[in-house]
Amino acid sequence: MSMNNLEIIQQLYQVFSEGDTETILKLFDPQIEWIQNEGFPGGGRYLGSHAVVNNVFAKFRLEWETWQAVVNEWLDAGDTIIALGEYRGVYRSTGKSTTAAFAHVYKLRDGRVVRYHQYTDTLKVAEAMDPIEEAA
């Protein structure tokens, strides 16, 4: 039984949280275009599933003590799925936590993710990464 596009993206969030790289690569088109906001860790544009796994996900696992993308609402527009929610994480080197709203826009074709575009509050994430203590 094949999954619809919403179910594919919901599964993607599950395997993200589990660190299941093998399934992530199966859900991504090999030529995926991955766009993260400038100012976000690893911000920029990546082409190819292995570039995303190696340059985005692997780095996050090293630099963040915890990291979650918690989806509060799904918008299903056929071949485009939008996830609305918030990031929650603790940056390893500072011990500071963050909560930042996001919108993730996925484009799918033939059951695989071909494009991802992130929209988020990069300042909230940058504050957790800043080693300078805030004045009381």
KASULNOR-V264332 format. One record per residue. N is the residue number from 0. RES is the residue in one letter. OMEGA is omega in radians with two decimals (999 if undefined). D_LAST is the distance of its C-alpha to the last C-alpha in Angstrom with 1 decimal. Layout:
N/RES/OMEGA/D_LAST ; N/RES/OMEGA/D_LAST
This chain:
0/M/-3.13/57.0 ; 1/S/-3.13/54.8 ; 2/M/3.01/51.3 ; 3/N/-3.04/50.4 ; 4/N/3.11/47.6 ; 5/L/3.12/45.0 ; 6/E/3.10/46.0 ; 7/I/-3.12/45.7 ; 8/I/3.07/42.1 ; 9/Q/3.07/41.2 ; 10/Q/3.13/42.7 ; 11/L/3.11/40.8 ; 12/Y/3.11/37.4 ; 13/Q/-3.11/38.9 ; 14/V/2.98/40.0 ; 15/F/-3.05/36.7 ; 16/S/-3.14/35.0 ; 17/E/-3.08/37.7 ; 18/G/-3.09/37.7 ; 19/D/-3.07/41.4 ; 20/T/-3.12/42.0 ; 21/E/3.13/45.7 ; 22/T/3.08/45.5 ; 23/I/-3.13/42.9 ; 24/L/3.09/45.5 ; 25/K/-3.11/48.2 ; 26/L/3.12/46.3 ; 27/F/2.90/45.4 ; 28/D/-3.13/48.2 ; 29/P/-3.13/48.7 ; 30/Q/-3.12/48.0 ; 31/I/2.99/44.9 ; 32/E/-3.04/42.7 ; 33/W/-3.09/39.0 ; 34/I/3.07/36.5 ; 35/Q/3.14/32.7 ; 36/N/2.94/30.3 ; 37/E/-3.11/29.5 ; 38/G/3.06/25.8 ; 39/F/3.10/26.2 ; 40/P/-3.09/26.8 ; 41/G/-3.11/30.5 ; 42/G/3.14/30.7 ; 43/G/-3.07/34.2 ; 44/R/3.14/37.7 ; 45/Y/3.10/39.6 ; 46/L/3.10/43.3 ; 47/G/-3.06/44.9 ; 48/S/-3.13/44.0 ; 49/H/3.07/43.7 ; 50/A/3.13/41.4 ; 51/V/-3.11/39.0 ; 52/V/-3.06/39.1 ; 53/N/-3.03/38.8 ; 54/N/-3.14/36.3 ; 55/V/-3.02/34.0 ; 56/F/-3.10/34.3 ; 57/A/-3.14/34.8 ; 58/K/3.12/31.8 ; 59/F/-3.13/29.6 ; 60/R/3.13/30.9 ; 61/L/-2.97/30.0 ; 62/E/-3.07/26.5 ; 63/W/3.08/25.2 ; 64/E/3.03/25.1 ; 65/T/3.08/25.9 ; 66/W/3.10/26.8 ; 67/Q/2.93/28.5 ; 68/A/-3.06/29.9 ; 69/V/-3.10/30.4 ; 70/V/3.11/33.0 ; 71/N/-3.09/33.1 ; 72/E/3.09/36.0 ; 73/W/3.04/39.0 ; 74/L/-3.07/41.0 ; 75/D/3.11/44.5 ; 76/A/3.10/46.3 ; 77/G/-3.13/49.1 ; 78/D/3.05/48.5 ; 79/T/3.11/44.9 ; 80/I/3.12/42.3 ; 81/I/3.08/38.8 ; 82/A/3.09/36.1 ; 83/L/-3.12/33.1 ; 84/G/-3.14/30.1 ; 85/E/2.99/26.8 ; 86/Y/3.02/25.6 ; 87/R/-3.13/23.6 ; 88/G/3.06/22.7 ; 89/V/-3.13/20.7 ; 90/Y/-2.98/20.7 ; 91/R/-3.00/22.3 ; 92/S/3.14/20.9 ; 93/T/-3.06/17.1 ; 94/G/-3.13/17.5 ; 95/K/3.12/15.5 ; 96/S/3.10/17.3 ; 97/T/2.92/18.4 ; 98/T/-3.09/20.6 ; 99/A/3.12/22.4 ; 100/A/3.06/25.5 ; 101/F/2.88/28.7 ; 102/A/3.09/32.4 ; 103/H/-3.13/34.8 ; 104/V/-3.12/38.3 ; 105/Y/3.01/41.1 ; 106/K/-3.12/44.6 ; 107/L/3.05/47.3 ; 108/R/3.11/50.9 ; 109/D/3.04/53.5 ; 110/G/3.14/51.0 ; 111/R/3.12/48.5 ; 112/V/3.14/45.2 ; 113/V/-3.13/46.1 ; 114/R/3.07/42.9 ; 115/Y/3.06/39.3 ; 116/H/-3.09/36.8 ; 117/Q/2.99/33.1 ; 118/Y/-3.09/30.9 ; 119/T/3.08/27.2 ; 120/D/-3.06/23.7 ; 121/T/3.14/23.1 ; 122/L/-3.14/19.6 ; 123/K/3.13/18.4 ; 124/V/3.14/20.2 ; 125/A/3.11/19.0 ; 126/E/3.11/15.3 ; 127/A/-3.11/16.3 ; 128/M/-3.08/18.3 ; 129/D/-3.10/15.7 ; 130/P/-3.11/15.2 ; 131/I/3.11/12.2 ; 132/E/3.10/8.9 ; 133/E/3.12/6.4 ; 134/A/-3.13/3.8 ; 135/A/999/0.0
